[in-house]
Amino acid sequence: MSAGSGIVLFRNVEIVILVFFVITTLLIISLFAYLQEAVSPPYLVSIITALVLIAGVAIAKLSIEPLREHFDQLEHFSREILHELNLPINTIMTNTAMLKKNIEDERALKRFHRIEAACGMLEERYKELDYLIKKQMQRERIETFDVADLVVERLRLLKPLYSNARFEEDLESISVNIDRIGLAKVIDNIIDNSVKYSPKNAEISIVIKNKKLSISDKGRGMDEVELFQIFDRYYQSDESDLGFGIGLGLVKNYCDRYKIKLHVNSKKDKGTTMQLDFSGVA
């Protein structure tokens, strides 16, 4: 969230507190005057109202100031973390590329390819963190792009990391006008889960047809109870699995935001298909 949007947020909260205070106080005064059947001079009402407004503003500011200070510190800390992440990632990628030029051993080259792929993933996580911060700033990058091109781009990055997985692709063109970085994150999460919950030699099918993107695996699958819980934040079907179980929750939030219909079809020990239906996207 930017400083500008943060100011708007706090101003709105201050206004709510102020309005609530003023309305409550005026109601109490009116009720008291009615019960006492007091006849007060006209200027007295104006004085009381002015005092109520001043008190309301003061209370609103005192209530919000600690939160505003904490927010400013958090925003500064987030930007510092982003800067600190960017430097080592660029350093690793640059030096790896230079060292690889002098390597002829095939095994060593494969290791360098893994380092590059892992560093590419770190760079993607950096972009995701930057994306989440910009999302809070309400500055998402809405652009027109081809979903098939984005899938190809993501697979080019992910395949070296999932060397034991086999991917089958059948991609038709879909032109959409939505947040590209967010959709890339959604695709990464679904593919990662497909590989994670599949046997060692995972078989992943990715199909785009009739404005629908389907990602299928032949992994452990889920029963009906698990299907009801998979989008709950921090839910994990197996507590021994690594990770925090927040990926599918983010997937659902993104799809809801951009009116993408999300369908999940899964059977225990048979595999899972996750489908993104873009037919409703403006």
TIMAR-594100 format. One line per field, with one value per atom (N, C-alpha, C): residue in one letter; chain; z, y, x. Coordinates in steps of 0.001 Angstrom, whole numbers, plus 500000, padded with zeros to 6 digits. Layout:
N
code = (A;...)
unit = (A;...)
w = (Z;...)
v = (Y;...)
u = (X;...)
***
This chain:
282
code = (M;M;M;S;S;S;A;A;A;G;G;G;S;S;S;G;G;G;I;I;I;V;V;V;L;L;L;F;F;F;R;R;R;N;N;N;V;V;V;E;E;E;I;I;I;V;V;V;I;I;I;L;L;L;V;V;V;F;F;F;F;F;F;V;V;V;I;I;I;T;T;T;T;T;T;L;L;L;L;L;L;I;I;I;I;I;I;S;S;S;L;L;L;F;F;F;A;A;A;Y;Y;Y;L;L;L;Q;Q;Q;E;E;E;A;A;A;V;V;V;S;S;S;P;P;P;P;P;P;Y;Y;Y;L;L;L;V;V;V;S;S;S;I;I;I;I;I;I;T;T;T;A;A;A;L;L;L;V;V;V;L;L;L;I;I;I;A;A;A;G;G;G;V;V;V;A;A;A;I;I;I;A;A;A;K;K;K;L;L;L;S;S;S;I;I;I;E;E;E;P;P;P;L;L;L;R;R;R;E;E;E;H;H;H;F;F;F;D;D;D;Q;Q;Q;L;L;L;E;E;E;H;H;H;F;F;F;S;S;S;R;R;R;E;E;E;I;I;I;L;L;L;H;H;H;E;E;E;L;L;L;N;N;N;L;L;L;P;P;P;I;I;I;N;N;N;T;T;T;I;I;I;M;M;M;T;T;T;N;N;N;T;T;T;A;A;A;M;M;M;L;L;L;K;K;K;K;K;K;N;N;N;I;I;I;E;E;E;D;D;D;E;E;E;R;R;R;A;A;A;L;L;L;K;K;K;R;R;R;F;F;F;H;H;H;R;R;R;I;I;I;E;E;E;A;A;A;A;A;A;C;C;C;G;G;G;M;M;M;L;L;L;E;E;E;E;E;E;R;R;R;Y;Y;Y;K;K;K;E;E;E;L;L;L;D;D;D;Y;Y;Y;L;L;L;I;I;I;K;K;K;K;K;K;Q;Q;Q;M;M;M;Q;Q;Q;R;R;R;E;E;E;R;R;R;I;I;I;E;E;E;T;T;T;F;F;F;D;D;D;V;V;V;A;A;A;D;D;D;L;L;L;V;V;V;V;V;V;E;E;E;R;R;R;L;L;L;R;R;R;L;L;L;L;L;L;K;K;K;P;P;P;L;L;L;Y;Y;Y;S;S;S;N;N;N;A;A;A;R;R;R;F;F;F;E;E;E;E;E;E;D;D;D;L;L;L;E;E;E;S;S;S;I;I;I;S;S;S;V;V;V;N;N;N;I;I;I;D;D;D;R;R;R;I;I;I;G;G;G;L;L;L;A;A;A;K;K;K;V;V;V;I;I;I;D;D;D;N;N;N;I;I;I;I;I;I;D;D;D;N;N;N;S;S;S;V;V;V;K;K;K;Y;Y;Y;S;S;S;P;P;P;K;K;K;N;N;N;A;A;A;E;E;E;I;I;I;S;S;S;I;I;I;V;V;V;I;I;I;K;K;K;N;N;N;K;K;K;K;K;K;L;L;L;S;S;S;I;I;I;S;S;S;D;D;D;K;K;K;G;G;G;R;R;R;G;G;G;M;M;M;D;D;D;E;E;E;V;V;V;E;E;E;L;L;L;F;F;F;Q;Q;Q;I;I;I;F;F;F;D;D;D;R;R;R;Y;Y;Y;Y;Y;Y;Q;Q;Q;S;S;S;D;D;D;E;E;E;S;S;S;D;D;D;L;L;L;G;G;G;F;F;F;G;G;G;I;I;I;G;G;G;L;L;L;G;G;G;L;L;L;V;V;V;K;K;K;N;N;N;Y;Y;Y;C;C;C;D;D;D;R;R;R;Y;Y;Y;K;K;K;I;I;I;K;K;K;L;L;L;H;H;H;V;V;V;N;N;N;S;S;S;K;K;K;K;K;K;D;D;D;K;K;K;G;G;G;T;T;T;T;T;T;M;M;M;Q;Q;Q;L;L;L;D;D;D;F;F;F;S;S;S;G;G;G;V;V;V;A;A;A)
unit = (A;A;A;A;A;A;A;A;A;A;A;A;A;A;A;A;A;A;A;A;A;A;A;A;A;A;A;A;A;A;A;A;A;A;A;A;A;A;A;A;A;A;A;A;A;A;A;A;A;A;A;A;A;A;A;A;A;A;A;A;A;A;A;A;A;A;A;A;A;A;A;A;A;A;A;A;A;A;A;A;A;A;A;A;A;A;A;A;A;A;A;A;A;A;A;A;A;A;A;A;A;A;A;A;A;A;A;A;A;A;A;A;A;A;A;A;A;A;A;A;A;A;A;A;A;A;A;A;A;A;A;A;A;A;A;A;A;A;A;A;A;A;A;A;A;A;A;A;A;A;A;A;A;A;A;A;A;A;A;A;A;A;A;A;A;A;A;A;A;A;A;A;A;A;A;A;A;A;A;A;A;A;A;A;A;A;A;A;A;A;A;A;A;A;A;A;A;A;A;A;A;A;A;A;A;A;A;A;A;A;A;A;A;A;A;A;A;A;A;A;A;A;A;A;A;A;A;A;A;A;A;A;A;A;A;A;A;A;A;A;A;A;A;A;A;A;A;A;A;A;A;A;A;A;A;A;A;A;A;A;A;A;A;A;A;A;A;A;A;A;A;A;A;A;A;A;A;A;A;A;A;A;A;A;A;A;A;A;A;A;A;A;A;A;A;A;A;A;A;A;A;A;A;A;A;A;A;A;A;A;A;A;A;A;A;A;A;A;A;A;A;A;A;A;A;A;A;A;A;A;A;A;A;A;A;A;A;A;A;A;A;A;A;A;A;A;A;A;A;A;A;A;A;A;A;A;A;A;A;A;A;A;A;A;A;A;A;A;A;A;A;A;A;A;A;A;A;A;A;A;A;A;A;A;A;A;A;A;A;A;A;A;A;A;A;A;A;A;A;A;A;A;A;A;A;A;A;A;A;A;A;A;A;A;A;A;A;A;A;A;A;A;A;A;A;A;A;A;A;A;A;A;A;A;A;A;A;A;A;A;A;A;A;A;A;A;A;A;A;A;A;A;A;A;A;A;A;A;A;A;A;A;A;A;A;A;A;A;A;A;A;A;A;A;A;A;A;A;A;A;A;A;A;A;A;A;A;A;A;A;A;A;A;A;A;A;A;A;A;A;A;A;A;A;A;A;A;A;A;A;A;A;A;A;A;A;A;A;A;A;A;A;A;A;A;A;A;A;A;A;A;A;A;A;A;A;A;A;A;A;A;A;A;A;A;A;A;A;A;A;A;A;A;A;A;A;A;A;A;A;A;A;A;A;A;A;A;A;A;A;A;A;A;A;A;A;A;A;A;A;A;A;A;A;A;A;A;A;A;A;A;A;A;A;A;A;A;A;A;A;A;A;A;A;A;A;A;A;A;A;A;A;A;A;A;A;A;A;A;A;A;A;A;A;A;A;A;A;A;A;A;A;A;A;A;A;A;A;A;A;A;A;A;A;A;A;A;A;A;A;A;A;A;A;A;A;A;A;A;A;A;A;A;A;A;A;A;A;A;A;A;A;A;A;A;A;A;A;A;A;A;A;A;A;A;A;A;A;A;A;A;A;A;A;A;A;A;A;A;A;A;A;A;A;A;A;A;A;A;A;A;A;A;A;A;A;A;A;A;A;A;A;A;A;A;A;A;A;A;A;A;A;A;A;A;A;A;A;A;A;A;A;A;A;A;A;A;A;A;A;A;A;A;A;A;A;A;A;A;A;A;A;A;A;A;A;A;A;A;A;A;A;A;A;A;A;A;A;A;A;A;A;A;A;A;A;A;A;A;A;A;A;A;A;A;A;A;A;A;A;A;A;A;A;A;A;A;A;A;A;A;A;A;A;A;A;A;A;A;A;A;A;A;A;A;A;A;A;A;A;A;A;A;A;A;A;A;A;A;A;A;A;A;A;A;A)
w = (500000;500000;500000;499147;499047;500191;500341;501373;501098;499781;499423;499787;499418;499743;501240;501954;503402;504062;503538;504081;503904;502716;502456;503423;503638;504560;505956;506481;507830;507923;506874;506881;506964;506219;506256;507641;508291;509642;510609;510457;511321;511152;509909;509638;510273;510163;510768;512275;512913;514366;514737;513957;514224;514096;513015;512791;513893;514245;515300;516624;516935;518192;518203;517090;517024;517124;516348;516359;517739;518349;519680;520716;520661;521631;521438;520184;519915;520334;520129;520557;522074;522776;524241;524699;524068;524422;524138;522974;522598;523564;523917;524844;526216;526658;527950;527922;526833;526732;526709;526017;525936;527305;528031;529331;530341;530247;531194;530774;529555;528989;529161;528904;529072;527833;528053;526959;526984;526080;526063;525002;525218;524188;522891;521707;520435;520319;520822;520668;521474;522543;523379;522592;521743;520906;519971;519387;518477;519209;520430;521216;521539;521962;522304;521075;519929;518692;518312;518435;518110;519028;520320;521275;520968;520575;520225;519015;517989;516791;517115;517928;518309;519072;520003;520774;519872;518908;517989;517136;516603;515800;516630;517849;518720;519028;519345;519655;518431;517261;516033;515758;515904;515644;516662;517931;518961;518752;518220;517989;516825;515789;514559;514537;515265;515161;515388;516431;516606;515417;514870;513717;512494;512310;511178;511276;512478;512672;512394;512876;512626;511134;510451;509019;508255;508590;507915;508108;509331;509594;508789;508702;507952;506466;505929;504514;504223;505098;504932;505002;505949;506107;504866;504308;503121;501943;501751;500634;500822;502063;502339;502030;502404;502140;500637;499878;498428;497839;498284;497773;498118;499341;499772;499033;498627;497873;496436;495849;494437;494177;495061;494856;494813;495816;495737;494581;494226;493103;491816;491555;490352;490361;491551;491668;491321;491856;491590;490103;489515;488107;487198;487487;486659;486736;487953;488124;487626;487765;487240;485726;485067;483603;483165;483926;483571;483779;484896;485190;484222;483791;482913;481558;481144;479838;479778;480927;480965;481393;481515;481948;480741;480608;479501;479990;481266;481808;481835;481291;481154;482507;483465;484796;485471;485331;485930;485282;483963;483268;483759;484011;484532;485901;486716;488025;487883;486932;486704;486205;485374;484896;486063;487016;488191;489030;489177;489929;489256;487920;487178;487329;487252;487387;488784;489810;491181;491400;490818;490950;490211;489084;488372;489218;489971;490868;491988;492506;493518;492959;491706;491068;490925;490626;490518;491864;492943;494268;494610;494176;494366;493655;492412;491638;492298;492873;493536;494759;495529;496699;496268;495212;494668;494182;493571;493077;494232;495321;496458;497077;497145;497694;496773;495462;494514;494495;494757;494816;495967;497102;498231;497909;496986;496560;495484;495116;494087;492765;492431;491182;490412;490333;489577;488097;487413;485990;485181;484778;483937;482486;481785;480406;479583;478278;477370;476947;477087;476728;476395;475850;475474;476602;477122;478225;477799;476541;476037;476087;475702;475760;477195;478115;479521;480043;479665;480087;479557;478285;477695;478453;478791;479542;480909;481610;482935;482862;481867;481732;481411;480639;480320;481603;482561;483836;484774;484775;485761;485379;484113;483696;484238;484229;484804;486290;487000;488432;488677;487725;487855;486789;486898;485858;485738;486802;486752;486225;486011;485541;484021;483461;482006;481735;480884;480595;479186;479085;477791;477619;476474;476272;474991;475093;473947;474168;473577;473953;472799;473038;472121;472647;471756;472145;472887;474008;474721;475030;474515;474798;475969;477015;478191;478557;479327;479804;481325;482001;483458;483979;485252;485887;485500;484725;484180;485255;486119;487152;488103;488447;489334;488712;487411;486747;486659;486445;486436;487778;488851;490193;490360;489839;489905;489174;487952;487160;487871;488412;489143;490321;491067;492235;491837;490785;490373;489857;489027;488508;489646;490579;491716;492522;492773;493495;492706;491379;490540;490625;490594;490686;492110;493074;494487;494937;494464;494906;493884;493041;492058;492395;491779;491960;491471;491686;491346;489890;488978;487560;487206;487583;487424;485954;485641;484302;484416;483855;483968;482584;482470;481205;481333;480377;480372;479044;479128;477925;477991;476892;476754;475576;475872;474833;475249;474295;474548;475714;475736;476767;478169;478242;479534;479611;480723;480993;482010;481613;482497;482780;484042;484457;485239;484702;485267;485658;486690;487098;487379;487614;487950;489337;490233;491568;492561;493819;494910;494923;494332;494298;495672;495721;496971;497079;498304;498505;498696;498916;499000;500188;501298;502489;502202;501567;501245;500258;499296;498291;498914;500005;500679;501428;501678;502529;501809;500549;499905;499764;499730;499562;500890;502001;503301;503499;503997;504221;505226;504886;505706;505729;504965;504954;504186;504716;504023;504200;503081;503163;503900;503868;504554;505370;506696;507571;507400;506801;506613;505411;504561;503379;503787;503016;503260;502734;503236;502760;503801;503506;504451;504023;502889;502486;502127;501628;501307;499812;498995;497547;496920;497226;496594;497092;498303;498777;497939;497597;496740;495335;494857;493535;493483;494496;494522;494631;495458;495606;494290;493559;492266;491278;491223;490288;490618;491880;492283;491877;492018;491732;490254;489375;487937;487232;488033;487479;486618;487059;486423;487181;486497;487150;487420;488672;489086;489404;488682;488883;489278;490237;490673;490570;489840;489698;490174;491207;491785;492321;492184;492748;493462;494597;495418;494623;494610;493929;492414;491879;490425;489822;490633;490118;490264;489870;490035;488780;488440;487355;487908;487696;488063;486774;486659;485420;485694;484901;484943;483708;483914;482828;482640;481499;481240;480449;480243;479409;480001;481324;481956;482153;481713;481894;480879;481348;480447;479481)
v = (498815;500000;501231;502157;503359;504302;505323;506327;507020;507275;507953;507147;505841;505010;504778;504743;504608;505810;507012;508240;508218;507769;507681;506720;505560;504567;505148;505771;506308;507460;508281;509377;508850;507768;507169;506641;505999;505491;506642;507708;508879;509459;509526;510072;509199;507870;506958;507149;507233;507439;508772;509812;511140;511159;510587;510570;509795;508637;507829;508601;509271;510030;511169;511918;513077;512639;511617;511152;510656;509874;509332;510458;511408;512511;513362;513695;514516;513808;512500;511746;511800;511687;511744;513128;514174;515542;515784;515326;515512;514790;513573;512801;513487;513990;514683;515941;516706;517936;517626;516543;516172;515755;514986;514495;515636;516578;517689;518805;518718;519745;521124;521147;522403;523267;524543;525510;526287;525946;526557;527647;528670;529694;529058;529567;528965;528834;529828;529771;528633;528183;527115;525813;525542;524337;524383;525557;525699;525475;526008;525827;524353;523690;522263;521457;521768;521051;521245;522500;522786;522019;521991;521255;519757;519238;517817;517503;518377;518174;518203;519156;519253;518007;517576;516366;515149;515071;513934;513854;515000;515037;514605;515098;514754;513260;512696;511258;510419;510827;510086;510070;511232;511302;510504;510585;509817;508319;507902;506481;505938;506766;506302;506490;507443;507794;506616;505776;504627;503661;503427;502541;503130;504442;505103;504977;505160;505062;503641;502654;501255;500939;501458;501230;501816;503014;503653;502844;502326;501504;500211;499588;498345;498570;499669;499984;500199;500926;501171;499858;499011;497722;496843;496816;496011;496453;497753;498270;497960;498002;497668;496197;495321;493894;493633;494284;494121;494512;495617;496080;495086;494578;493643;492317;491896;490651;490792;491936;492127;492044;492611;492662;491279;490393;489076;488224;488349;487573;487955;489245;489707;489310;489339;488960;487488;486630;485190;484900;485507;485240;485718;486893;487435;486582;486215;485425;484001;483445;482100;482079;483084;483170;483299;484055;484234;482944;482266;481032;479913;479881;478805;478811;479984;480085;479245;479023;478288;476835;476381;475011;474142;473023;472096;470755;470462;469189;469186;468133;468068;468064;467324;467283;468645;469299;470631;471608;471498;472374;472153;470870;470579;471212;471187;471831;473335;473917;475356;475673;474791;474992;474957;474053;473977;475249;475740;476978;478123;478199;479262;479155;477907;477707;478102;477683;478021;479526;480165;481609;482312;481717;482261;482213;481128;481020;482061;482290;483334;484697;484928;486185;486297;485163;485165;485458;484879;485158;486645;487213;488645;489438;489035;489728;489567;488370;488138;489036;489164;490043;491484;491874;493216;493383;492311;492334;492500;491757;491838;493236;493850;495202;496185;496040;496939;496705;495456;495169;495936;495969;496750;498244;498640;500030;500303;499250;499354;499814;499248;499574;498299;497386;496163;496500;495692;495922;495145;495830;495208;495364;494256;494313;493199;493362;492350;491410;490110;489129;487802;486884;485548;484575;483910;482965;481839;481391;480322;480754;481999;482499;482526;482897;482942;481534;480549;479163;478672;478955;478554;479200;480461;481187;480561;480229;479633;478247;477462;476123;476179;477160;477309;477515;478176;478415;477219;476557;475517;474145;473835;472497;472103;472990;472597;472257;472828;472545;471223;470797;469536;468564;468210;467402;466011;465509;464168;464168;465351;465438;465501;464945;464987;465819;466811;467736;467508;467421;467357;468633;469279;470582;470589;471155;471371;472730;473759;475122;475898;476363;477299;478719;479671;481069;481600;482303;483018;484423;485421;486799;487324;487821;488351;489701;490456;491761;491793;491214;491108;491296;491047;491178;489991;490245;489176;488515;489320;488768;487875;488295;487485;486154;486138;484882;483970;484545;483738;483033;483750;483159;482029;482216;481184;479923;480085;478934;478206;478963;478356;477517;478053;477336;476024;476069;474861;473804;474210;473257;472685;473528;473068;472017;472242;471256;469961;470092;468905;468011;468623;467844;467331;468176;467855;466647;466536;465455;464330;464203;463126;462178;460995;460097;460755;460081;460667;461089;460232;460563;461118;462346;462958;463173;462970;463245;464369;465505;466691;467079;467217;467605;469038;469873;471269;471541;471851;472027;473361;474083;475291;475066;475085;474851;475500;476129;476784;477771;478555;479574;478981;477753;477091;476537;476800;476258;475137;473929;472757;472214;471994;471406;470132;469001;467696;466900;466084;465171;463801;462811;461458;461097;462059;461896;461298;461675;461042;461412;462549;462943;463306;463610;464023;463428;463202;462759;463983;463759;464865;465779;465204;466013;466975;466462;467312;468404;468086;469064;470258;470025;471114;472043;471573;472330;472899;472532;472863;474363;475172;476606;477348;476601;477228;477583;478780;479228;478319;477915;477061;475598;475227;473820;473000;471809;470864;469472;468739;467397;466449;466749;465914;466837;466712;467606;467460;466346;466150;466912;467429;468169;469521;469943;471247;472336;473545;474659;475076;476128;476698;476532;475893;475626;476851;477911;479128;479319;478471;478659;478648;477631;477522;478590;479061;480174;481422;481665;482793;482598;481353;481043;481404;480982;481256;482752;483446;484888;485614;485199;485828;485553;484306;483946;484680;484793;485536;486998;487544;488966;489280;488365;488632;487815;487274;486548;485361;484675;483435;482274;481445;480315;479217;478810;477809;476498;475430;474120;473108;472250;471211;469856;468954;467587;466620;465855;464999;463709;462638;461349;460752;460167;459605;458579;458762;457872;457864;458801;458863;460152;461168;462419;463577;464747;465979;466835;467481;468467;469789;470828;472172;472958;473569;474253;475716;476597;478021;478375;478823;479160;480685;481143;482573;483153;482367;482828;484036;484212;485334;486558;486471;487585;488668;489908;491026;491293)
u = (500855;500000;500887;500612;501408;501086;501960;501694;500382;500102;498854;497638;497643;496485;496372;497548;497510;496877;497193;496597;495088;494638;493190;492531;493198;492651;492484;493538;493471;492483;492414;491458;490033;489767;488428;488078;489073;488834;488590;489378;489185;487788;487327;485985;484911;485081;484106;484047;485225;485271;484628;484968;484426;482908;482380;480932;480219;480787;480184;480148;481274;481349;480330;480290;479387;477934;477552;476166;475770;476653;476357;476205;477135;477085;475836;475525;474343;473054;473006;471830;471664;472794;472737;472281;472846;472458;470978;470528;469120;468196;468589;467768;467726;468890;468943;468073;468176;467383;465892;465555;464141;463617;464419;463970;463863;464771;464762;463814;463300;462428;463064;464356;465101;464933;464871;464806;466116;466996;468324;468384;469234;469432;469967;469642;470071;471583;472341;473794;474415;473724;474272;474385;473410;473444;474646;474916;476059;477376;477469;478698;478928;477850;477968;478380;477754;478083;479545;480050;481448;482400;482064;482906;482912;481745;481650;482520;482483;483298;484786;485206;486620;487063;486232;486568;486622;485688;485662;486915;487363;488586;489791;489871;490999;491025;489857;489794;490156;489662;489968;491464;492107;493546;494340;493963;494666;494491;493350;493087;493898;494094;494714;496230;496756;498175;499123;498928;499834;499783;498590;498454;499137;499009;499657;501183;501719;503164;503654;502908;503268;503218;502215;502073;503257;503678;504807;506081;506286;507470;507440;506258;506124;506371;505861;506071;507556;508239;509671;510453;510094;510775;510588;509378;509096;509939;510065;510855;512340;512810;514206;514475;513542;513694;513748;512868;512866;514215;514754;516051;517155;517143;518174;518086;516887;516729;517225;516988;517313;518812;519616;521064;521714;521519;522159;521647;520381;519851;520562;520684;521378;522849;523470;524883;525079;524228;524334;524130;523114;522817;523941;524482;525562;526816;527217;528441;528285;527106;526859;527006;526459;526561;528020;528821;530229;531018;530775;531507;531149;529911;529444;530154;530624;531288;532558;533204;534474;534309;533070;532811;532476;533182;532927;532382;532600;532113;530582;529980;528529;527831;528372;527754;527804;528947;529073;528101;527921;526974;525551;525215;523877;523678;524734;524635;524429;525146;524968;523561;523016;521647;520659;520907;520036;520146;521391;521585;520840;520951;520266;518755;518245;516797;516322;517089;516721;516794;517804;517935;516799;516377;515231;513974;513824;512677;512756;513970;514132;513733;514123;513751;512240;511583;510123;509476;510043;509505;509665;510793;511003;509915;509625;508597;507229;506986;505706;505553;506646;506604;506369;507059;506859;505424;504896;503508;502513;502734;501821;501822;503016;503099;502386;502605;501945;500438;500047;498617;497979;498675;498176;498147;499022;499051;498001;497249;496221;496818;497983;498656;498966;498034;498220;498389;499195;499418;498391;497352;496338;496775;496917;497375;496732;496768;496228;497350;497133;498156;497493;498298;497829;498167;497151;497372;498307;498192;499065;500531;500816;502196;502702;501827;502224;502530;501718;501958;503307;503590;504874;506035;505877;506910;507142;506051;506182;506825;506438;507004;508497;508896;510323;511131;510549;511220;511105;509943;509672;510248;510312;510752;512123;513122;514420;514348;513386;513245;512545;511729;510991;511495;512760;513409;512806;512172;511581;510141;509599;508208;508164;507088;506870;505629;505776;504682;504146;502832;502168;501350;501516;500870;500033;498863;497984;497319;497901;497545;496909;495701;495051;495213;495104;495277;494049;494291;493227;493748;493095;493482;492647;493323;492637;493242;492503;492980;492857;493843;493836;495259;495446;496755;497634;498675;499520;500386;500994;501875;501084;499863;499031;498674;498342;497996;499210;500386;501614;501797;501514;501612;500603;499400;498358;498805;499321;499782;500910;501867;502991;502493;501542;501018;500348;499538;498820;499791;500765;501745;502585;502985;503785;503029;501738;500934;500786;500623;500467;501702;502879;504117;504320;504036;504262;503457;502217;501342;501225;502253;502305;503451;503473;504625;505905;507031;508326;508381;507926;507902;506521;506299;504981;504640;503365;502855;501824;502158;501316;500796;499488;498863;498333;498705;498256;497555;496271;495457;494724;494746;493925;492988;491686;490688;489375;488708;487410;487494;488564;488772;488900;489393;489589;491005;491668;492995;492856;493246;493149;494546;494844;496116;495806;496238;495866;497100;496944;498002;497410;498281;497848;498355;498255;498798;497831;497996;497256;495775;495432;494022;493491;492196;491560;490166;489738;488361;487461;486181;485222;485498;485942;486237;487387;488438;489579;489197;488344;487933;487230;486516;485812;486771;487998;488909;490124;490335;491618;491857;490793;490983;491058;490981;491146;492611;492853;494225;494924;496154;497026;496591;495545;495158;496186;496527;497392;496786;496709;496138;497070;498365;499349;500241;500186;500936;502443;502899;504331;504864;503979;504419;504987;505994;506581;505657;505863;505052;504028;503310;502365;500919;500666;499298;498497;499151;498407;498221;498886;498881;497512;496702;495394;494432;494627;493821;494071;495346;495686;495129;495157;494600;493119;492381;490942;490658;491410;491206;491427;492458;492737;491603;491163;490094;488795;488475;487273;487385;488569;488771;488543;488979;488902;487821;486887;485731;486156;487200;487636;486994;486249;485587;486618;486699;487679;486961;487335;486722;487806;487486;488416;487729;488358;487843;488926;488638;489671;489072;489835;489458;490656;490401;491466;492271;493599;494549;494384;493608;493408;493965;494120;494648;493675;494146;493374;493479;492377;492353;491842;492627;492187;491979;490805;490443;490116;490691;490403;489590;488369;487467;487469;488013;488151;486964;485930;484820;484103;484178;483500;484369;485631;486561;486237;486111;485767;486916)
***
